[in-house]
Amino acid sequence: MFRVANVEFIPEYRHAESQEFVFMANKIQHVVSNVYRMSTVAKLYKHAVISDLSNNNKGGVLVHFWMVFVVPHLKSYPGMCEDCVGAILRDSVHTSIKNRTSVGDLLGLPVDIDSILVNAAQRSDYSSTAAGSQCVDKLYANLPGVNVPLNVYSSWGGLSCYVKLTSAPGSVIRLTIDSFMIEPSDCVSDALTVYDALLPIRGRTLHRVCEPVSRPLSLVSTSNVMLLSFRMTHGNKSFRGHFEAISDQMGVSHIETRPFQGHLYSPFHPSMLPPRCLCTWTFQTPNRGLGVELRFENYVLKRKDMRGCESGWWKVNEVIFCGGYVGHATVFRIADHHAEVEFRCSSRAAEQPFQASYSSFNISQPCPEGYFLCTSGLCVEKSRRCDGLDDCLDESDEVFCSKPSKNCDENEDTPMHPFYVCNGERDCDDGRDEVNCSRETTCSAIKYQCDSGACILKKNAKCDGVADCLDNSDEDDCACGHPSPVKKVSSSTEFERIVGGASAVEGEWPWQVSLHFSGNLHCGASVLSSDWLISAAHCFSKDRTSDPRPWTAHLGMVTQGSARFVAEIRRIVVHEYYNTRTFDYDVALLQLKRPWPASLRPLVQPVCLPGRSQSLTQEHHCWVTGWGYRSEEDKVLPTVLQKAEVSILSQSECKKRYGPISPRMLCAGVPTGEQDACRGDSGGPLSCRAPGEGRWFLIGIVSWGAGCGRPNLPGVYTKVSKFTSWIHDHVT
């Protein structure tokens, strides 16, 4: 698409059968055809089809069109690519330095060069939206605030159906999905894709819905057009919703109230944020000694670095910050009684809304007397610092703490530190720290919680062979983490040196999975159940790798090519807060198209999931496994599964090595760096065995690191214990 400037949009352009539309479409089509018939791809060019004319609130006419090329053998035409076709159009626009605008001349047509957007599309998309298709509908919202019903039923199943939405000039469209009954499929079979345009232009994808929707969900466009692409297979499928025209005016608020407290909301709240929006707030506290405090529920602001802002751009009193989504509360303070806050949407697609409560705070003393200021902005009692519990929600109250005193003396009035209580290791000579561990206690993140809701002192109660909970829930789902190697595991030191690794034997790591993308090893994973795997989100973060269809999972395998079971992937669930820059929330779940048969045990078996309160001791032995490279410079992958024993570092040591490590990460390795994961191991397991020949638990997922096997730079893993609830919400 592109914008034709200096041409007034008229209502008749909305109707493809009108004389005005036909005249303008023929004129534009003639220009586009001439451009490509004079280009290097002239022999491949067939024709152009003008689909829609609209106005995007910038003046002129926005043209949506198809260009059709016939390419016998794509590999024989290196110049026939998406960027190449776009470059031909841009290079044909002649601009003048004098006018200082982006509008140039395209064979006599005034075209805005910045508005040109060219995407390659599927042939099925073209045939579905071409003239004469019975599966394209056009709806128009003329009056602001008036709901236009929109319902789609499974009688349309088996087709790709498109609905084009347009609203009055000067407005944007709010689409509300009341319900969407489909089979979850990663948008492969049943799906709704919403575009910020009138054609399925990939670069204008607003949002994709791949799972059933039972609670209302709303989206907002950036202009007065929107395209809905429905894909529903036969069955009892349905979509119910509506859309409306709403004002696109910038949100401006001046806040100066007594008492100074209230809430601020993201633009168009509770709708999802569009790719482009702007909102400003001006705060004035009652006196100069009071600043402005913003408490977010699932959002955080951090100073902008050299990179752009992916989830919100903020200017606070001329200082730039980037927003990001997290799974906990944060507090952002502005040490000024007068604050000007400007927010701009900055993501490529729609994002979750946010809200914050605002209040004032004492600039000279942000936290009350006796409280500790966390880097998350929260204030916690100083007595709770270094108590083993992450009160700050970012571990800033638990790092760089000296090892607490054991208090093993019976006459000591001070109670034993929670760090030592019921952690599975005998810290006191008389064992008092491991007594009455099944006793119920107040709940916290360092106490094991039974399914009944009751909590007990024992941290590692899950699947330890002892029924500690009254409802025995700690011993449920424990058919896991108990390998039976086919032959005795050798203790030989004849390593193949995959960063200190040794070859595994069959059945030794029955939860290890090799993930292949288009036939080649790409990542690792671990078996969670008969049809679910767990891996790293970064393995699936790109457009092409987010599609489950090219992926296959190879289970029960030691040597590449000898898998006992191979399955296609039905769907990929990437954590909603995954951050592509920092690798925070680097976890993903994969559902197999067919479960592996129980007859494959013990060669295929789930690994045990740790409880939220899981605690590692010196008696735990941890190993990282995978088919990744042997070193940073290596160019040949090993064929035999490799294993390397590593030690878990404290979070304090981890932060010393890397700086800002999130609470959802952990470090593991050896000081020399000679035992480590490497490229190709991503998503694979860091497995730790409980003391006394206990079960194996999935403690970490291979995530990132500084190179491979470098001294004092351990591997960084996703901390699985932080995600057990999220995993159970999807898998069960």
Stockholm file with secondary structure:
# STOCKHOLM 1.0

chainA/1-732         MFRVANVEFIPEYRHAESQEFVFMANKIQHVVSNVYRMSTVAKLYKHAVISDLSNNNKGGVLVHFWMVFVVPHLKSYPGMCEDCVGAILRDSVHTSIKNRTSVGDLLGLPVDIDSILVNAAQRSDYSSTAAGSQCVDKLYANLPGVNVPLNVYSSWGGLSCYVKLTSAPGSVIRLTIDSFMIEPSDCVSDALTVYDALLPIRGRTLHRVCEPVSRPLSLVSTSNVMLLSFRMTHGNKSFRGHFEAISDQMGVSHIETRPFQGHLYSPFHPSMLPPRCLCTWTFQTPNRGLGVELRFENYVLKRKDMRGCESGWWKVNEVIFCGGYVGHATVFRIADHHAEVEFRCSSRAAEQPFQASYSSFNISQPCPEGYFLCTSGLCVEKSRRCDGLDDCLDESDEVFCSKPSKNCDENEDTPMHPFYVCNGERDCDDGRDEVNCSRETTCSAIKYQCDSGACILKKNAKCDGVADCLDNSDEDDCACGHPSPVKKVSSSTEFERIVGGASAVEGEWPWQVSLHFSGNLHCGASVLSSDWLISAAHCFSKDRTSDPRPWTAHLGMVTQGSARFVAEIRRIVVHEYYNTRTFDYDVALLQLKRPWPASLRPLVQPVCLPGRSQSLTQEHHCWVTGWGYRSEEDKVLPTVLQKAEVSILSQSECKKRYGPISPRMLCAGVPTGEQDACRGDSGGPLSCRAPGEGRWFLIGIVSWGAGCGRPNLPGVYTKVSKFTSWIHDHVT
#=GR chainA/1-732 SS CEEECSCCCCGGGGCTTSHHHHHHHHHHHHHHHHHHHTSTTTTTEEEEEEEEEECCSSSSEEEEEEEEECCSCGGGCTTCSHHHHHHHHHHTCBCCTTTCSSEEEETTEEEEGGGCCCCCCCHHHHHHHSTTCTTEEEEEECSBTCCEEEEEEGGGTTEEEEEEEEECTTEEEEEEEEEEECCCCTTSSSEEEEESSSSCCGGGEEEEECSCBCSCEEEECSSSEEEEEEEECSSSCEEEEEEEEEECCCEEEEECCSSCEEEEECTTTTSCBCSSCEEEEEEECSSTTEEEEEEESSEEEEECCSSCCSSCEEEETTEEEEEEECSSCEEEEECSSEEEEEEECCCSSCBCCCEEEEEEEETTCSSCTTEEECTTSCEEEGGGTTSSSCTTSSSTTTSSCCCCCCCCCTTCCSCCCTTTTTSSSCCSTTCGGGSSTTSEECCCTTSEECTTSCEESCTTCTTSSSCCSTTCGGGSSCCCSCCCCSSCCCCCCCCCCSSSCEECCTTSSTTEEEEEETTEEEEEEEECSSSEEEECGGGGCSTTTTCSTTEEEEESCSBTTCCSEEEEEEEEEECTTCCTTTCTTCCEEEEESSCCCGGGTTTSCCCBCCCTTCCCCTTCEEEEEESCCSSSSCCSCCSBCEEEEEEECCHHHHHHHHSCCCTTEEEEECTTCCSCCCTTCTTCEEEEECTTTCCEEEEEEEEECSSSSCTTCCEEEEEGGGGHHHHHHHHC
#=GC SS_cons         CEEECSCCCCGGGGCTTSHHHHHHHHHHHHHHHHHHHTSTTTTTEEEEEEEEEECCSSSSEEEEEEEEECCSCGGGCTTCSHHHHHHHHHHTCBCCTTTCSSEEEETTEEEEGGGCCCCCCCHHHHHHHSTTCTTEEEEEECSBTCCEEEEEEGGGTTEEEEEEEEECTTEEEEEEEEEEECCCCTTSSSEEEEESSSSCCGGGEEEEECSCBCSCEEEECSSSEEEEEEEECSSSCEEEEEEEEEECCCEEEEECCSSCEEEEECTTTTSCBCSSCEEEEEEECSSTTEEEEEEESSEEEEECCSSCCSSCEEEETTEEEEEEECSSCEEEEECSSEEEEEEECCCSSCBCCCEEEEEEEETTCSSCTTEEECTTSCEEEGGGTTSSSCTTSSSTTTSSCCCCCCCCCTTCCSCCCTTTTTSSSCCSTTCGGGSSTTSEECCCTTSEECTTSCEESCTTCTTSSSCCSTTCGGGSSCCCSCCCCSSCCCCCCCCCCSSSCEECCTTSSTTEEEEEETTEEEEEEEECSSSEEEECGGGGCSTTTTCSTTEEEEESCSBTTCCSEEEEEEEEEECTTCCTTTCTTCCEEEEESSCCCGGGTTTSCCCBCCCTTCCCCTTCEEEEEESCCSSSSCCSCCSBCEEEEEEECCHHHHHHHHSCCCTTEEEEECTTCCSCCCTTCTTCEEEEECTTTCCEEEEEEEEECSSSSCTTCCEEEEEGGGGHHHHHHHHC
//
